[in-house]
Amino acid sequence: MSDEQNKTIKVLIADDHQMFIDGLKALLKREKSIQITGEVSNGADAYEFIRQQQPDLLITDISMPGMSGVELTRLVKLNFPEVKVLVLSMYNDREIVSEILMSEAEGYILKNTGRQELLNAIHRIADNSTYYSNEVLNIMMTRMKKQKAIEKNTAMLTSREIEIVKLIMEEYSSEEIAEKLFISKRTVDTHRKNIIQKTNTRTLVGLIKFAIENSLVDFSQ
């Protein structure tokens, strides 16, 4: 066991459910190497505690009032990089997992994990390593595979064809696309024909499905 694991790990818990905090404290209280130095119910209080006390490890949920766990993690890693972060959440959404990874948290496990995995995560992180549970890793791998599939599918289209697909999704007619791109309608029609052949979609509905599956259309706007 390393020196990092031999020393007492000072832990701050941030979660807006007191019952969960109490349960987590009960799981950890028998561990002589772990000391719960604080508990807070929101991100702002967690950040203030870290600013004043600088614990070794922050265990945080994602969904909290005011400042989310993702925002908290980003702030902590920016201003107190020596403080480790373990996200313990019920969320297993691919987008959220990616956000946590990008925020540079050292670990992410789900709340349905067992006591031993929680302890493994805490000690691994305290030992300057990382710990992402198998379920979380599988989510990340699925996202990576999907992204590679998207890249493969869209690689067969030229940049002009992708541009035209996006305009089709915005319900532009061939005439309107031609005017917008300063090309002839005949050229647009040729591109549309090539797009249908390359994507093997045959119909507009099929093309819409292709565009959605390959992230060529943005519904957030």
GIKAPE-V440849 format. One record per run of one state. SS is the DSSP state (~ for helix, > for strand, _ for the rest). FROM is the first residue (numbers start at 1). TO is the last residue. If there is no record, write none. Layout:
ss=SS from=FROM to=TO
ss=SS from=FROM to=TO
This chain:
ss=_ from=1 to=2
ss=~ from=3 to=6
ss=_ from=7 to=8
ss=> from=9 to=14
ss=_ from=15 to=17
ss=~ from=18 to=28
ss=_ from=29 to=33
ss=> from=34 to=40
ss=_ from=41 to=42
ss=~ from=43 to=53
ss=_ from=54 to=56
ss=> from=57 to=60
ss=_ from=61 to=68
ss=~ from=69 to=79
ss=_ from=80 to=83
ss=> from=84 to=89
ss=_ from=90 to=93
ss=~ from=94 to=102
ss=_ from=103 to=106
ss=> from=107 to=110
ss=_ from=111 to=114
ss=~ from=115 to=126
ss=_ from=127 to=130
ss=> from=131 to=132
ss=_ from=133 to=133
ss=~ from=134 to=155
ss=_ from=156 to=158
ss=~ from=159 to=169
ss=_ from=170 to=173
ss=~ from=174 to=181
ss=_ from=182 to=184
ss=~ from=185 to=199
ss=_ from=200 to=203
ss=~ from=204 to=213
ss=_ from=214 to=221
